[in-house]
Amino acid sequence: QQFNLFPHKSVLDNVTLGPRKLKRLSAEEARELALTQLEKVGLRHKADARPGTLSGGQQQRVAIARALAMAPQVMFFDEATSALDPELVKGILALIAELGADGMTMVVVTHEMGFARSTADSVVFMDHGTVIESGPPEQIFTAAQTDRLQRFLSQVL
């Protein structure tokens, strides 16, 4: 995965850049905001590090902190765990679940069915760009209406 972090800037500078340039925050305001977001993702202690010294999971969390610093109304995650080592997946899923519990609206593309079932308010099952079925997690995972979704679930659950 590519997190589009600036390799020549520190973690702190990567997170403060958007708020300073686009939201016109002062350097100190942006710094405090960035440190708060880095704390939220468990990386405040890495504020002075360069992205290249971080693991993939840490880079992912910096990218999430950077997005959160812009106070979005909606966060989009496209297979946020697909390129991570298996040991790192749980931490990223926990962070996304925590964001949801805090009230963040999210659209999450995932093959992590257990995560989708336990965290989602609504699930949309797509195949080749077409919506096959959608509904609450309990309906999708226990009472699938279409043969295609039933076949998929029988393979992954």
Backbone as a chain_set.jsonl record, in Angstrom:
{"seq": "QQFNLFPHKSVLDNVTLGPRKLKRLSAEEARELALTQLEKVGLRHKADARPGTLSGGQQQRVAIARALAMAPQVMFFDEATSALDPELVKGILALIAELGADGMTMVVVTHEMGFARSTADSVVFMDHGTVIESGPPEQIFTAAQTDRLQRFLSQVL", "coords": {"N": [[0.835, -1.184, 0.0], [0.319, 2.319, -0.477], [0.899, 5.139, 1.324], [1.279, 7.752, 0.884], [2.905, 9.507, 2.355], [5.132, 12.172, 3.061], [8.424, 11.536, 2.495], [10.658, 13.019, 3.251], [9.895, 14.57, 5.323], [9.117, 14.897, 8.818], [7.052, 12.741, 10.871], [5.343, 14.371, 12.397], [5.396, 16.753, 10.85], [4.217, 15.78, 8.506], [1.598, 15.385, 9.386], [0.818, 17.931, 10.215], [0.873, 19.537, 7.962], [-1.444, 19.735, 6.177], [-3.511, 20.949, 7.889], [-2.168, 23.398, 8.411], [-1.719, 24.572, 5.871], [-4.19, 24.388, 4.456], [-6.287, 24.819, 6.281], [-5.396, 26.981, 7.502], [-4.249, 27.09, 10.07], [-2.261, 28.153, 12.844], [1.246, 27.446, 13.352], [1.631, 26.418, 15.93], [-0.999, 25.745, 16.726], [-1.577, 23.79, 14.798], [0.392, 21.946, 15.452], [-0.389, 21.1, 18.045], [-2.877, 19.968, 17.424], [-2.03, 17.92, 15.675], [-0.431, 16.362, 17.399], [-2.391, 15.492, 19.156], [-3.936, 13.881, 17.436], [-2.009, 12.001, 16.69], [-1.595, 10.836, 19.148], [-4.058, 9.621, 19.454], [-3.872, 7.569, 17.594], [-1.865, 6.144, 18.658], [0.804, 6.912, 18.257], [2.221, 9.14, 19.149], [4.746, 9.239, 20.258], [6.363, 8.907, 18.076], [6.572, 11.235, 16.684], [8.766, 12.767, 15.766], [10.014, 11.096, 14.012], [10.989, 9.849, 10.755], [8.973, 8.845, 7.971], [10.048, 6.603, 6.602], [11.326, 5.123, 8.53], [9.42, 3.787, 9.868], [7.161, 1.032, 10.504], [4.925, -0.715, 8.223], [2.342, -0.781, 9.35], [2.546, 1.303, 11.195], [2.981, 3.466, 9.47], [0.518, 3.427, 8.183], [-1.146, 4.177, 10.315], [-0.174, 6.77, 10.783], [-1.011, 7.98, 8.417], [-3.763, 7.819, 8.816], [-4.008, 9.466, 11.085], [-3.212, 11.868, 9.908], [-5.32, 12.278, 8.106], [-7.457, 12.501, 9.938], [-6.754, 14.86, 11.208], [-7.706, 16.795, 9.565], [-10.339, 16.945, 10.142], [-12.522, 15.39, 8.895], [-15.838, 14.718, 7.582], [-16.491, 12.227, 6.757], [-14.743, 9.154, 6.58], [-12.832, 7.187, 4.362], [-11.916, 3.882, 3.804], [-10.017, 1.721, 2.005], [-9.544, -1.485, 1.793], [-7.825, -1.473, 4.117], [-6.132, -3.108, 5.555], [-4.898, -4.849, 3.846], [-2.216, -4.994, 2.879], [-0.688, -5.367, 5.086], [1.389, -6.902, 7.605], [0.27, -9.89, 9.179], [0.33, -9.648, 11.998], [-0.094, -6.979, 12.432], [-2.607, -6.34, 11.594], [-4.76, -6.582, 13.429], [-4.436, -4.347, 15.136], [-4.92, -2.135, 13.417], [-7.563, -2.662, 12.647], [-8.777, -2.442, 15.154], [-8.356, 0.263, 15.651], [-9.898, 1.448, 13.583], [-12.428, 0.509, 14.344], [-12.64, 1.842, 16.793], [-12.742, 4.503, 15.92], [-15.229, 4.438, 14.666], [-16.849, 3.9, 16.897], [-16.51, 6.283, 18.18], [-18.082, 7.894, 16.695], [-17.44, 8.531, 14.054], [-18.289, 8.678, 10.68], [-17.939, 6.172, 8.316], [-16.797, 4.61, 5.303], [-15.999, 1.462, 4.503], [-14.053, -0.698, 2.738], [-13.584, -4.063, 2.739], [-12.232, -7.361, 3.25], [-12.334, -8.557, 5.598], [-14.363, -10.29, 7.189], [-15.361, -10.932, 9.79], [-14.763, -8.612, 11.175], [-16.301, -6.734, 9.709], [-18.844, -7.716, 10.264], [-19.053, -7.34, 13.052], [-18.686, -4.615, 13.405], [-19.897, -2.937, 11.497], [-22.679, -0.815, 10.603], [-24.214, -1.086, 8.428], [-24.061, -3.3, 5.667], [-22.743, -3.763, 2.458], [-22.722, -5.919, -0.166], [-20.77, -6.504, -2.914], [-20.178, -7.466, -6.315], [-18.013, -7.609, -8.931], [-18.358, -4.819, -9.304], [-21.074, -4.429, -9.032], [-23.875, -3.977, -6.963], [-24.927, -6.564, -5.029], [-26.278, -7.351, -2.771], [-27.584, -5.748, 0.142], [-27.74, -4.598, 3.536], [-28.5, -4.783, 7.098], [-25.826, -6.011, 9.212], [-26.496, -8.453, 10.559], [-28.548, -9.55, 8.991], [-27.228, -9.838, 6.503], [-25.141, -11.636, 7.123], [-26.375, -13.858, 8.28], [-28.761, -14.42, 7.04], [-28.648, -14.436, 4.19], [-29.879, -13.306, 1.074], [-29.371, -13.8, -1.597], [-28.084, -16.162, -3.989], [-25.444, -15.739, -4.787], [-24.225, -14.262, -2.691], [-24.565, -16.113, -0.631], [-22.912, -18.207, -1.572], [-20.422, -16.897, -1.502], [-20.143, -16.332, 1.276], [-20.087, -18.935, 2.258], [-17.597, -19.714, 1.492], [-15.827, -18.022, 2.836], [-16.428, -17.848, 5.531]], "CA": [[0.0, 0.0, 0.0], [1.023, 3.589, -0.524], [0.211, 6.041, 2.245], [1.551, 9.1, 0.395], [3.575, 10.343, 3.346], [6.325, 12.814, 2.523], [9.543, 10.847, 3.141], [11.655, 13.97, 3.747], [9.315, 15.298, 6.456], [8.842, 14.09, 10.007], [5.66, 12.346, 11.08], [4.623, 15.571, 12.843], [5.232, 17.647, 9.704], [3.24, 15.169, 7.606], [0.246, 15.56, 9.932], [0.488, 19.358, 10.36], [0.893, 20.242, 6.681], [-2.803, 20.057, 5.723], [-4.147, 21.978, 8.722], [-1.496, 24.69, 8.279], [-1.881, 25.143, 4.528], [-5.575, 24.453, 3.992], [-7.167, 25.362, 7.319], [-4.735, 28.21, 7.957], [-3.93, 27.065, 11.494], [-0.893, 28.549, 13.184], [2.133, 26.299, 13.544], [1.385, 25.852, 17.261], [-2.321, 25.092, 16.704], [-1.451, 22.575, 13.987], [1.216, 21.007, 16.218], [-1.229, 20.524, 19.104], [-3.853, 19.108, 16.751], [-1.324, 16.739, 15.175], [-0.039, 15.521, 18.532], [-3.624, 14.863, 19.642], [-4.299, 12.807, 16.507], [-0.988, 10.954, 16.811], [-1.898, 10.139, 20.409], [-5.24, 8.789, 19.192], [-3.47, 6.374, 16.845], [-0.797, 5.489, 19.409], [2.126, 7.201, 17.696], [2.759, 10.44, 19.567], [6.182, 9.07, 20.511], [7.067, 8.845, 16.792], [6.354, 12.522, 16.021], [9.982, 13.269, 15.119], [10.554, 10.071, 13.111], [10.7, 9.938, 9.327], [8.121, 7.717, 7.577], [10.829, 5.447, 6.184], [11.783, 4.346, 9.689], [8.237, 3.192, 10.49], [6.587, -0.173, 9.897], [3.744, -0.451, 7.397], [1.21, -0.477, 10.225], [2.746, 2.641, 11.753], [2.725, 4.416, 8.387], [-0.937, 3.446, 8.002], [-1.721, 4.969, 11.407], [0.174, 8.175, 10.536], [-1.916, 8.439, 7.361], [-5.076, 8.001, 9.446], [-3.901, 10.679, 11.912], [-3.179, 13.003, 8.978], [-6.691, 12.489, 7.629], [-8.27, 12.967, 11.065], [-6.384, 16.242, 11.519], [-8.502, 17.674, 8.706], [-11.717, 16.883, 10.656], [-13.457, 15.013, 7.831], [-17.15, 14.218, 7.975], [-16.508, 10.812, 6.39], [-13.437, 8.552, 6.278], [-12.907, 6.062, 3.441], [-10.829, 2.913, 3.954], [-10.066, 0.719, 0.944], [-8.687, -2.612, 2.165], [-6.815, -0.848, 4.976], [-5.224, -4.097, 6.146], [-4.509, -5.841, 2.83], [-0.772, -5.114, 2.675], [-0.023, -5.385, 6.388], [1.721, -8.18, 8.226], [-0.869, -10.357, 9.979], [0.393, -9.176, 13.385], [-0.482, -5.572, 12.483], [-4.003, -6.194, 11.163], [-5.642, -6.399, 14.583], [-4.313, -2.974, 15.619], [-5.599, -1.221, 12.494], [-9.003, -2.911, 12.772], [-9.206, -1.871, 16.437], [-8.387, 1.718, 15.481], [-11.073, 1.782, 12.769], [-13.602, 0.27, 15.196], [-12.685, 2.929, 17.776], [-13.233, 5.693, 15.215], [-16.673, 4.248, 14.518], [-17.471, 4.043, 18.219], [-16.46, 7.71, 18.511], [-19.063, 8.602, 15.884], [-16.974, 8.836, 12.702], [-18.941, 7.982, 9.578], [-16.895, 5.553, 7.501], [-17.064, 3.631, 4.258], [-14.864, 0.552, 4.643], [-13.98, -1.835, 1.828], [-12.788, -5.051, 3.46], [-12.506, -8.794, 3.183], [-12.321, -8.993, 7.0], [-15.795, -10.48, 7.428], [-15.663, -10.839, 11.216], [-14.714, -7.185, 11.494], [-17.483, -6.104, 9.111], [-20.03, -8.178, 10.988], [-19.116, -6.798, 14.413], [-18.489, -3.17, 13.461], [-20.705, -2.179, 10.535], [-24.105, -0.546, 10.775], [-24.816, -1.566, 7.193], [-23.107, -4.022, 4.83], [-23.074, -3.84, 1.038], [-21.936, -6.953, -0.844], [-20.659, -6.193, -4.336], [-19.455, -8.415, -7.152], [-17.69, -6.98, -10.213], [-18.88, -3.463, -9.358], [-22.532, -4.413, -8.927], [-24.406, -4.287, -5.637], [-25.679, -7.814, -5.061], [-27.169, -7.367, -1.608], [-27.196, -4.836, 1.218], [-28.617, -4.648, 4.696], [-27.797, -4.823, 8.382], [-24.902, -7.152, 9.283], [-27.147, -9.706, 10.971], [-29.245, -10.084, 7.815], [-26.251, -10.229, 5.481], [-24.315, -12.776, 7.52], [-27.132, -15.034, 8.736], [-29.951, -14.665, 6.221], [-28.361, -13.933, 2.847], [-31.022, -13.471, 0.181], [-28.968, -14.182, -2.952], [-27.185, -17.317, -4.115], [-24.058, -15.27, -4.897], [-23.737, -13.945, -1.342], [-24.494, -17.377, 0.117], [-21.691, -18.898, -2.014], [-19.272, -16.157, -0.972], [-20.039, -16.549, 2.724], [-19.706, -20.332, 2.527], [-16.159, -19.826, 1.223], [-14.98, -17.183, 3.703], [-16.753, -17.964, 6.963]], "C": [[0.87, 1.234, 0.0], [0.237, 4.577, 0.326], [0.462, 7.501, 1.908], [2.072, 10.035, 1.477], [4.806, 10.952, 2.684], [7.55, 12.232, 3.225], [10.573, 11.792, 3.754], [11.146, 14.793, 4.933], [9.099, 14.347, 7.624], [7.368, 13.687, 10.025], [4.836, 13.575, 11.463], [4.378, 16.521, 11.674], [4.233, 17.094, 8.692], [1.814, 15.431, 8.08], [-0.14, 17.037, 10.013], [0.343, 20.08, 9.026], [-0.504, 20.661, 6.209], [-3.477, 21.125, 6.57], [-3.492, 23.357, 8.597], [-1.809, 25.338, 6.94], [-3.344, 25.351, 4.142], [-6.535, 25.063, 5.005], [-6.596, 26.629, 7.934], [-4.511, 28.254, 9.465], [-2.504, 27.56, 11.697], [-0.06, 27.286, 13.376], [1.855, 25.63, 14.885], [0.033, 25.139, 17.323], [-2.253, 23.766, 15.939], [-0.644, 21.516, 14.732], [0.386, 20.324, 17.3], [-2.267, 19.566, 18.527], [-3.189, 17.805, 16.291], [-0.931, 15.807, 16.314], [-1.252, 14.811, 19.129], [-4.007, 13.687, 18.749], [-3.279, 11.669, 16.555], [-1.18, 10.164, 18.096], [-3.058, 9.169, 20.195], [-4.871, 7.491, 18.474], [-2.26, 5.678, 17.477], [0.608, 5.767, 18.917], [2.694, 8.561, 18.086], [4.279, 10.361, 19.757], [7.012, 8.999, 19.221], [6.983, 10.171, 16.033], [7.579, 13.017, 15.256], [10.594, 12.28, 14.127], [10.217, 10.396, 11.658], [9.876, 8.71, 8.935], [8.895, 6.454, 7.211], [11.334, 4.583, 7.324], [10.638, 3.607, 10.369], [7.828, 1.907, 9.776], [5.394, 0.22, 9.027], [2.53, -0.085, 8.229], [1.323, 0.904, 10.842], [2.512, 3.706, 10.685], [1.226, 4.547, 8.128], [-1.582, 4.328, 9.069], [-1.372, 6.445, 11.277], [-0.759, 8.746, 9.47], [-3.326, 8.666, 7.911], [-5.071, 9.255, 10.309], [-3.917, 11.924, 11.03], [-4.583, 13.309, 8.458], [-7.572, 13.047, 8.739], [-7.984, 14.419, 11.414], [-7.162, 17.245, 10.669], [-9.985, 17.664, 9.084], [-12.729, 16.524, 9.562], [-14.807, 14.579, 8.396], [-17.24, 12.714, 7.737], [-15.071, 10.364, 6.128], [-13.684, 7.356, 5.36], [-11.683, 5.174, 3.643], [-10.998, 1.852, 2.876], [-9.056, -0.37, 1.265], [-7.513, -2.134, 3.02], [-5.81, -1.833, 5.546], [-4.599, -5.032, 5.117], [-3.003, -6.027, 2.681], [0.007, -5.198, 3.983], [0.33, -6.8, 6.814], [0.554, -8.596, 9.106], [-0.863, -9.852, 11.421], [-0.108, -7.743, 13.523], [-1.962, -5.349, 12.187], [-4.917, -5.867, 12.339], [-5.617, -4.956, 15.092], [-5.036, -1.975, 14.734], [-7.109, -1.411, 12.577], [-9.539, -2.33, 14.073], [-9.304, -0.356, 16.338], [-9.615, 2.143, 14.676], [-12.352, 1.585, 13.581], [-13.754, 1.381, 16.228], [-13.182, 4.225, 17.143], [-14.745, 5.609, 15.033], [-17.404, 4.44, 15.827], [-17.492, 5.502, 18.66], [-17.392, 8.541, 17.637], [-18.623, 8.956, 14.476], [-17.773, 8.009, 11.693], [-17.847, 7.448, 8.666], [-17.496, 4.67, 6.42], [-15.821, 2.753, 4.232], [-15.009, -0.592, 3.644], [-13.073, -2.853, 2.499], [-13.19, -6.471, 3.103], [-12.477, -9.392, 4.581], [-13.775, -9.132, 7.461], [-16.176, -10.397, 8.905], [-15.698, -9.398, 11.677], [-15.959, -6.476, 10.957], [-18.739, -6.463, 9.896], [-20.161, -7.496, 12.346], [-19.126, -5.277, 14.463], [-19.48, -2.378, 12.611], [-22.129, -1.946, 11.015], [-24.877, -1.093, 9.579], [-23.715, -2.22, 6.359], [-23.636, -4.032, 3.402], [-22.147, -4.883, 0.426], [-21.968, -6.66, -2.331], [-19.879, -7.289, -5.045], [-19.262, -7.767, -8.513], [-18.367, -5.617, -10.366], [-20.389, -3.34, -9.252], [-22.947, -4.758, -7.501], [-25.292, -5.518, -5.765], [-26.706, -7.834, -3.937], [-26.666, -6.353, -0.59], [-28.208, -4.942, 2.343], [-27.819, -4.614, 5.98], [-26.915, -6.071, 8.46], [-25.579, -8.473, 9.629], [-27.87, -10.356, 9.794], [-28.249, -10.614, 6.787], [-25.545, -11.524, 5.86], [-25.099, -14.01, 7.959], [-28.347, -15.354, 7.878], [-29.764, -14.087, 4.823], [-29.509, -14.273, 1.903], [-30.637, -13.982, -1.208], [-28.024, -15.38, -2.92], [-25.729, -16.869, -4.121], [-23.483, -14.952, -3.52], [-23.622, -15.214, -0.51], [-23.236, -18.155, -0.261], [-20.448, -18.224, -1.444], [-19.079, -16.449, 0.511], [-19.633, -17.98, 3.053], [-18.21, -20.546, 2.304], [-15.3, -19.092, 2.246], [-15.285, -17.3, 5.185], [-16.53, -19.378, 7.461]], "O": [[2.023, 1.195, 0.428], [-0.945, 4.821, 0.08], [-0.075, 8.393, 2.565], [1.723, 11.215, 1.51], [5.445, 10.318, 1.845], [7.704, 12.414, 4.432], [11.288, 11.408, 4.679], [11.879, 15.616, 5.482], [8.922, 13.143, 7.438], [6.552, 14.231, 9.281], [3.755, 13.795, 10.916], [3.272, 17.039, 11.522], [3.483, 17.857, 8.084], [0.923, 15.672, 7.267], [-1.321, 17.364, 9.89], [-0.264, 21.15, 8.978], [-0.716, 21.827, 5.877], [-3.969, 22.114, 6.027], [-4.181, 24.375, 8.668], [-2.13, 26.525, 6.883], [-3.694, 26.38, 3.563], [-7.489, 25.745, 4.629], [-7.226, 27.268, 8.777], [-4.572, 29.322, 10.073], [-1.649, 27.401, 10.825], [-0.601, 26.193, 13.541], [1.844, 24.402, 14.969], [-0.074, 24.057, 17.901], [-2.8, 22.754, 16.378], [-0.955, 20.327, 14.656], [0.451, 19.104, 17.455], [-2.505, 18.49, 19.074], [-3.732, 16.72, 16.499], [-1.083, 14.591, 16.2], [-1.152, 13.661, 19.559], [-4.361, 12.617, 19.246], [-3.652, 10.499, 16.47], [-0.951, 8.954, 18.125], [-3.041, 8.042, 20.69], [-5.476, 6.446, 18.713], [-1.702, 4.743, 16.903], [1.511, 4.958, 19.129], [3.575, 9.075, 17.397], [5.0, 11.31, 19.449], [8.241, 9.029, 19.279], [7.297, 10.214, 14.844], [7.434, 13.629, 14.198], [11.586, 12.597, 13.472], [9.271, 11.132, 11.379], [10.065, 7.639, 9.511], [8.434, 5.347, 7.487], [11.728, 3.437, 7.109], [10.856, 2.882, 11.34], [8.115, 1.722, 8.593], [4.916, 1.353, 9.092], [1.772, 0.814, 7.865], [0.321, 1.602, 10.999], [1.907, 4.74, 10.968], [0.725, 5.645, 7.883], [-2.463, 5.132, 8.764], [-2.189, 7.297, 11.625], [-1.243, 9.87, 9.606], [-4.003, 9.612, 7.506], [-6.026, 10.031, 10.273], [-4.561, 12.918, 11.366], [-4.982, 14.471, 8.382], [-8.351, 13.971, 8.505], [-8.876, 15.133, 11.87], [-7.259, 18.419, 11.026], [-10.797, 18.304, 8.417], [-13.682, 17.268, 9.33], [-14.902, 14.132, 9.539], [-17.975, 12.012, 8.431], [-14.281, 11.096, 5.531], [-14.637, 6.602, 5.559], [-10.551, 5.657, 3.652], [-12.015, 1.159, 2.841], [-7.858, -0.203, 1.039], [-6.353, -2.365, 2.682], [-4.733, -1.425, 5.981], [-3.838, -5.926, 5.487], [-2.558, -7.135, 2.381], [1.235, -5.109, 3.98], [-0.334, -7.766, 6.438], [-0.09, -7.743, 9.718], [-1.925, -9.648, 12.009], [-0.506, -7.332, 14.612], [-2.507, -4.289, 12.496], [-5.755, -4.97, 12.246], [-6.661, -4.405, 15.441], [-5.695, -1.065, 15.236], [-7.857, -0.434, 12.578], [-10.641, -1.782, 14.097], [-10.232, 0.245, 16.88], [-10.299, 3.095, 15.05], [-13.262, 2.411, 13.511], [-14.87, 1.818, 16.509], [-13.954, 4.961, 17.756], [-15.455, 6.596, 15.225], [-18.461, 5.07, 15.867], [-18.371, 5.917, 19.415], [-17.486, 9.756, 17.811], [-19.367, 9.626, 13.759], [-17.912, 6.795, 11.839], [-16.934, 8.182, 8.287], [-18.555, 4.068, 6.598], [-14.719, 3.235, 3.971], [-15.97, -1.359, 3.7], [-11.918, -2.55, 2.799], [-14.325, -6.741, 2.709], [-12.584, -10.609, 4.734], [-14.342, -8.21, 8.047], [-17.223, -9.84, 9.234], [-16.554, -9.006, 12.47], [-16.595, -5.706, 11.676], [-19.587, -5.61, 10.156], [-21.262, -7.117, 12.746], [-19.537, -4.701, 15.47], [-19.857, -1.264, 12.975], [-22.706, -2.764, 11.732], [-26.031, -1.505, 9.698], [-22.577, -1.753, 6.347], [-24.819, -4.278, 3.165], [-20.925, -4.747, 0.493], [-23.034, -6.576, -2.94], [-19.029, -7.951, -4.449], [-20.236, -7.415, -9.179], [-18.89, -5.298, -11.434], [-20.925, -2.238, -9.373], [-22.437, -5.707, -6.907], [-26.275, -5.52, -6.506], [-27.843, -8.27, -4.117], [-25.462, -6.127, -0.475], [-29.362, -5.319, 2.141], [-26.601, -4.437, 5.958], [-27.229, -7.084, 7.836], [-25.256, -9.505, 9.04], [-27.81, -11.573, 9.62], [-28.416, -11.716, 6.266], [-25.369, -12.409, 5.022], [-24.539, -15.105, 8.006], [-28.904, -16.447, 7.98], [-30.611, -13.342, 4.33], [-30.042, -15.383, 1.928], [-31.476, -14.535, -1.919], [-27.275, -15.583, -1.965], [-24.872, -17.53, -3.534], [-22.354, -15.343, -3.223], [-22.662, -15.366, 0.246], [-22.561, -18.704, 0.61], [-19.534, -18.893, -0.963], [-17.974, -16.774, 0.946], [-18.912, -18.211, 4.023], [-17.626, -21.468, 2.874], [-14.164, -19.494, 2.501], [-14.473, -16.889, 6.015], [-16.753, -19.66, 8.639]]}, "num_chains": 1, "name": "protein.A"}
